[in-house]
Amino acid sequence: MISAEDLVALVRNYNPKTNAKLIHAAYDYGCKMHEGQLRHSGEPYFTHPVAVAAILTEQQLDDATIVTALLHDTIEDTKSTYSEVSRLFGDEVAVLVDGVTKLTNLQLSSSETKQAENFRKLFMAMSRDLRVILVKLADRLHNMRTIKAMRQDKQIQKARETMDIFAPLAGRMGMQWMREELEDLAFRVLNPEGRASIIRRFITLQKEAGDVIHRITSDMRGELDKAGIEAEVFGRAKKPYSIWRKMQEKEMGFSRLSDIYGFRVITRSEMDCYLALGAIHQRWRAVPGRFKDYVSQPKSNGYRSIHTTVSGRDGKRVEVQIRTRQMHDVAETGVAAHWSYRDGVRSVNPFAVDPAKWIASLTEQFDGEEDHDAFLEAVKLEMYTDQVFCFTPKGDVVKLPRGGTPLDFAYAIHTRIGSGCVGAKVDGLRVPLWTRLKNGQSVDIIVAEGQTPQATWLDIATTGKAKSAIRRALREANRERYIKLGHELARSAFENVGKKASDKALERAARTMRLEDADELLARLGSAELTTREVVQAVYPDLAPRDTNEVEPKRAVVGLSHGQGFTRALCCQPLPGERIVGITQRGRGVIVHAIDCAALVDFEDQPTRWLDLNWAEGSHPAGYTVTLELTMGNDAGVLGRICTLIGEQKANISDMQFADRKPDFYRVVLDVDMRDAGHLHSLTSALEAERDVASVIRRRDPTLAAVPTAAE
């Protein structure tokens, strides 16, 4: 355990004017209060607060935050009180310690409704003093570093909470190093085999290619020296979880990933950033579409840097980040840079954002959201997203999360423009509303009188603001229809457990779920925002609808008219769990497409044929065929192992064809019967982890669209 004197020395390194007496007093008080308490590992409990304080010294934080770290568990876990902490260490420290205590008591991984309420409380605590969340993040980081001492079930719970909440929050605050470490520590618990697979492949790559990082770093330094630019160059391999996430997002194997190395160039001035960019682009070929200038358009958390990806030595793609030392300090500590000290005074960093303004901008769009689920969805969307910058026709900049669409752009300008949107032009060309916008594009929204939000827009929009506005509009426009449909669903669900959906029962369910009245509950049930299982369990917690566990194939899709049949589109092969839309066809019922199916563009001008559909809640049988293309090594026993692996994943191969066969590899096209999107994800993850599998691709062919393009 770090001694009090060593801790003071760590603070004194960046703040020579630190109040050493205060830190000593807090150290002694915390040690006394936690005397006799042990951690799961058997170590004295006070080793934990000291380690948290040491983590915060790395961010060069003020004395009040360091003292708070030493005392952050005293009010909760010892006989200490708020008034005593205030008397001994001042009101500022007492308020901070109390704030951390309240955050610790929030069960952020609890049920959805309670989780949303607790998120509101978390944002309230952050808005009062952001240092509270800085201490909590350091607390979580140390707990994750020492998580092996906990029970397995508690490890999984804490790791999921870290991956879902604390890691994205650290990233949103600009503390990228902490986000990466939290993700990696959680990944080690949640998927040890996947992490080990990535590390093994890295080791193999290093044996084959040698020290790539050292060679590329030397090359970059040489080019910058030739250009007369004074700068530092650092290189590193990306974290295992970062690589795993890219493999999932891009649906490709490790061998096909290119930018698994990252390099940073730290210059002396902003002008040198652009000079360094020119020198690097002159020496190596820039990869189109992989350039971002966060210097001229900073992120909302103050992050500034130039990002580019180039084809480096041996054709390998590498990501390069270029920024000044001050920009780098903000990139490392994010919002925490506001409290950083140097030479005993608060460091004035022109790129550090005002925490009060930052948290206000983050919470503004959530304040008016009364719907628990919508609030939670909006928070998570905002925490997980990066940003792109697009322009209005007048040249105004609109910030959107990565993956944002013209519909999000319209709602970002004004709700009225979003609701009246009938189309969009991007860089002068008409595009579908689900187009993913890119940095620097100019977007022109086309509006029309009488247009109202469509149900399919929920699958197109990505921002919390747009989704909330669309839901509100749909709820008002279709309220009577949803109430009627919800009543039928409730009646059937209650009958399945031998009960009646009486007015009294529905009112009780509404109160339990904290909704305005029974009509509001039925409206949400009819619009698929609530499930019948949730409604029944709100009244009878020990009962569950008998028919919601297993879904009959003919009732797999919700939203069809009575007696209306459906067919899965061959072009996109949608699975339960994926967003879907229906296209009506005379004599053939409804063809169900995935919302991102390329074939849907043929029906953009036929809105009357579109149906808003959802998959039924429950467990679906493994009867949904998906076509996969596997590239694998041509060695003895490989195909047999792959077939066995697919069987172990409870999936059935219904057809197999050899698409290409070479001496060293072959490509196989498999038709595999799946239950849902989660089942497919588990299968592809298992296949990609197999050492002899080079790639796994889900085949989707727009030419196989089952619906003719002619209007009916």
Stockholm file with secondary structure:
# STOCKHOLM 1.0

chainA/1-712         MISAEDLVALVRNYNPKTNAKLIHAAYDYGCKMHEGQLRHSGEPYFTHPVAVAAILTEQQLDDATIVTALLHDTIEDTKSTYSEVSRLFGDEVAVLVDGVTKLTNLQLSSSETKQAENFRKLFMAMSRDLRVILVKLADRLHNMRTIKAMRQDKQIQKARETMDIFAPLAGRMGMQWMREELEDLAFRVLNPEGRASIIRRFITLQKEAGDVIHRITSDMRGELDKAGIEAEVFGRAKKPYSIWRKMQEKEMGFSRLSDIYGFRVITRSEMDCYLALGAIHQRWRAVPGRFKDYVSQPKSNGYRSIHTTVSGRDGKRVEVQIRTRQMHDVAETGVAAHWSYRDGVRSVNPFAVDPAKWIASLTEQFDGEEDHDAFLEAVKLEMYTDQVFCFTPKGDVVKLPRGGTPLDFAYAIHTRIGSGCVGAKVDGLRVPLWTRLKNGQSVDIIVAEGQTPQATWLDIATTGKAKSAIRRALREANRERYIKLGHELARSAFENVGKKASDKALERAARTMRLEDADELLARLGSAELTTREVVQAVYPDLAPRDTNEVEPKRAVVGLSHGQGFTRALCCQPLPGERIVGITQRGRGVIVHAIDCAALVDFEDQPTRWLDLNWAEGSHPAGYTVTLELTMGNDAGVLGRICTLIGEQKANISDMQFADRKPDFYRVVLDVDMRDAGHLHSLTSALEAERDVASVIRRRDPTLAAVPTAAE
#=GR chainA/1-712 SS CCCHHHHHHHHHTTCTTCCHHHHHHHHHHHHHHTTTCBCTTSSBTTHHHHHHHHHHHTTTCCHHHHHHHHHTTHHHHSSCCHHHHHHHHCHHHHHHHHHHHHHHTCCTTSCHHHHHHHHHHHHHHHHHCTHHHHHHHHHHHHHHHTGGGSCHHHHHHHHHHIIIIIHHHHHHTTCHHHHHHHHHHHHHHHCHHHHHHHHHHHHHHHHHHCCHHHHHHHHHHHHHHHTTCCEEEEEEECCHHHHHHHHHHHTCCGGGCCCCEEEEEEESSHHHHHHHHHHHHHHSEECTTCCEETTTSCCTTCCCCEEEEEECGGGCEEEEEEEEHHHHHHHHHGGGGGGCEETTEECCCTTCCCHHHHHHHHHGGGTTCCCHHHHHHHHHHHHHCCEEEEECTTCCEEEEETTCCHHHHHHHHCHHHHHTEEEEEETTEEECTTCCCCTTCBEEEEECTTCCCCTTHHHHCCSHHHHHHHHHHHHHHTHHHHHHHHHHHHHHHHHHTTCCCCHHHHHHHHHHTTCSCHHHHHHHHHTTSSCHHHHHHHHCTTCCCGGGSBCCGGGCEESCCTTCCEEECTTTCCCTTSCEEEEEETTTEEEEEETTCGGGGGGTTCGGGEEEEEECSSBCCSCEEEEEEEEEECCTTHHHHHHHHHHHTTCEEEEEEEEEECSSEEEEEEEEEESSHHHHHHHHHHHHHSTTEEEEEECCCGGGCSSCSSCC
#=GC SS_cons         CCCHHHHHHHHHTTCTTCCHHHHHHHHHHHHHHTTTCBCTTSSBTTHHHHHHHHHHHTTTCCHHHHHHHHHTTHHHHSSCCHHHHHHHHCHHHHHHHHHHHHHHTCCTTSCHHHHHHHHHHHHHHHHHCTHHHHHHHHHHHHHHHTGGGSCHHHHHHHHHHIIIIIHHHHHHTTCHHHHHHHHHHHHHHHCHHHHHHHHHHHHHHHHHHCCHHHHHHHHHHHHHHHTTCCEEEEEEECCHHHHHHHHHHHTCCGGGCCCCEEEEEEESSHHHHHHHHHHHHHHSEECTTCCEETTTSCCTTCCCCEEEEEECGGGCEEEEEEEEHHHHHHHHHGGGGGGCEETTEECCCTTCCCHHHHHHHHHGGGTTCCCHHHHHHHHHHHHHCCEEEEECTTCCEEEEETTCCHHHHHHHHCHHHHHTEEEEEETTEEECTTCCCCTTCBEEEEECTTCCCCTTHHHHCCSHHHHHHHHHHHHHHTHHHHHHHHHHHHHHHHHHTTCCCCHHHHHHHHHHTTCSCHHHHHHHHHTTSSCHHHHHHHHCTTCCCGGGSBCCGGGCEESCCTTCCEEECTTTCCCTTSCEEEEEETTTEEEEEETTCGGGGGGTTCGGGEEEEEECSSBCCSCEEEEEEEEEECCTTHHHHHHHHHHHTTCEEEEEEEEEECSSEEEEEEEEEESSHHHHHHHHHHHHHSTTEEEEEECCCGGGCSSCSSCC
//
